[in-house]
Amino acid sequence: MTDGDADADGAQVRRLMVRGARRVVSRCRDFTAEALADWGWLPARSEAGEERVEDVLLLVSEVVTNACLHAGGPEEFVLRHERGRLRVEVADLSPEPPRPRAPARPRCRADTV
């Protein structure tokens, strides 16, 4: 893990090596929450700020889970923060580039709501 590095554009960068790690989704969520706190996103100062943090943590869960299910598992998790914007990156073990898929058919009514 590297903490507080800056890239060439001056963005704050945090990296977490997760190859072969257990509980990788929760580790990445915890890592993200800690970074958001360091960058002043937590504690949120408004309801909109709370929703933004919840959205970020949900996104982290989704992209890391996708790497686990569809790409051989994540290798590295990266957060880049600059001027109030956040970029979330997951490097995976698959040699194949991402490709669009047709949406899955809903399994139950709740999936369509």
N, C-alpha and C positions, 0 to 999 in steps of 0.2 A: 504494500500500500504506500502511496505517496500522498502527502498532505500539503495543500497550499502551494503547489507549484504554479507557475504562470506560463502560459504558452506565448508564442511570438506576438499574438495580438493583445497581450496583457490580461487575458481571461484567467480567472482562478480555476485550477484544474485539480481534481481529486481522482485517483486511480485505485482500484481494488482488484487484485488478482484473485480470481475465483475458480480457476480450473481445478476440478476434482473436489471442490469444497462441499461440505454438507450444509443443509439448510440455506442454500444459496439465495433463495428469494428473500427470506427474512434478513439475511446478512446485508443484501443490497439495499433493502428498505431501511434498515437501521443506519447503514452508512450514509444514505441519502438524508435521513432525518438529522443526523449529526452535522452534515455539511450545511443543510438549510438553516440550522440553528446558528452555526458559525457565520453564515452569510446574512443573518438578520431576518430571515423569512419566518423563523419561529422564536418566540411565540408570535403567532399571527396577531395583528393589531385590529383586524376587522373580520367580519363574517366572510367577505370575499377573499381575504387572505387565507383564512382557514380552508375554504373550498379549494383555493389554488394549491395549497400544500397537500390536501387529500387527493387532488387530481394527479399531482406529481407522484405521490406514493403509489397510487393505483397504476399509473403508467409504468413505473419501475417494476411492479409485480408482473404486469402483463408482458413486457418485453423480455424480462429475465425468464419467465415461464415459457414463453415462445422459444427461446434459445434452448431451454431444457427439453422441450417436447419435439422440436422440429429441426434442430441444428447440432445435435451431438453434445449440447451443453455449452454454457458460457465459459469464456476463457478470461476475459477482462471486462470490468465495469468502469465506465468513465463518466464523470460529471464535469461540465464546463459552465462556469458562471461568469457572465459579463454584462454590465449595465442592466441588471434586473432580469436578464434572460438566462434560461437554463437549457443546456443541451445534455441529453442522456444518451450514452452510447453503450452498446453491448457487443463485444467481439465474441464470435462463437467459433466452434471447431469445425464447422462444415466447410468443405472446399467449394460448395455450390453457392452462387450468388442468390439472394432472395428473389422470389418470383411471386407474382400475384396468384391467388387461388380463388376459385369460385366459393362464395359463401356456403357454409354448411346449412343443411336443412334444419329448421327448428325441431328440437326433440319434444318440446311441450309448449303449451300456450305461453308460459312465462318467458320463453326465449324470444317470442315475437313482440312482447310489450316493451 
